[in-house]
């Protein structure tokens, strides 16, 4: 977790203080927001349900991918150690 430093906070505040403020003149009709909610909420529920349903398959696929990458890296290191050299690719 990154910590926020006082210098970083001061920099952000100074940057925001330099930005000119303009009125937005924006309005969302309550009926428009209701229609948007009626469209997005079931979509988000469907995505969350699909993720929960496929969670084990997703975890299994990620585990297989990670173990394949580790096996390739270990094989390369074993080959390199048998040759007695570094795999950095440049001459010393």
N, C-alpha and C positions, 0 to 999 in steps of 0.2 A: 504494500500500500504506500502510495506516495504521500508525503507530507507537504502541505502548503507552507511556503516560506513567507516571512513578512515582506521580503523584497518583491516576491512574485505578486503578492496581494496588492502592494502599492503600485506596481507596474500596471496591473489590470485596472485598478481604480483610476489611475492617471489616464490610461487609454480611453476608458469609458467617459471620463470627464471631458476629453477632447472631442468626442463624437457629438456633432450637432443634433439636437433633438428636433424632430418634426412631428406634427400630428399625423396619425395614421388614417383618420376618417374611415375606420373599418367598423362594420356592423354585421353580425351574424344573426339572422332571423331565428327565433327559437324553433320554428318548424323545420328549418334547414338543419339545425343541429340535431333535432330528433330523428330526421331521416338519415343523417350521417351515422348516428348512434345505432339505428336499426340495421344499417348495412354492415358496420364495422364490428359490432359486438358478436354476432353469430360467426363472422369470419375468424375473429380471434379465438373464439371457443373451439371452432373446428380445427384450427392450427394447433392449439394446445392439446386437444384430444388426440390428434394424429401423432403428435410428439410423444404423448404419454403411452399411446398404444404401441408405437414403434421404438420406444426407449431401449429395450433390451437388444433389438436388432442393431440400433445405432451404436450402442456401447460395444457390442460384439464386433462390429465392423471397424470401429476405431481401435479396438484392442488388437485385432488382426493386422491392421495397417502399422501400428506402432511396433508390434513384434517383428514384422517383416523388415521394417527400417532398422531396427536394432540388430537383426540377424545379418543384414547386409553390411552394416558398419563394423560389426565384430569380425566378419569374414575378411573385410579389407584390412583391419588392424592385424589380424592373424597372419595374413599374407605379407604385410609390411614388416612385421616382427621377424618372420622367417628369413626375409631378405636382409635384415639388419640395417635398414635405412629409414629415413623419415618420408612421409607421404606429403611433404609440403610442396613439392613440385619445382623447387628451385635449387640450383647448385650452391653449395657453401664454400 
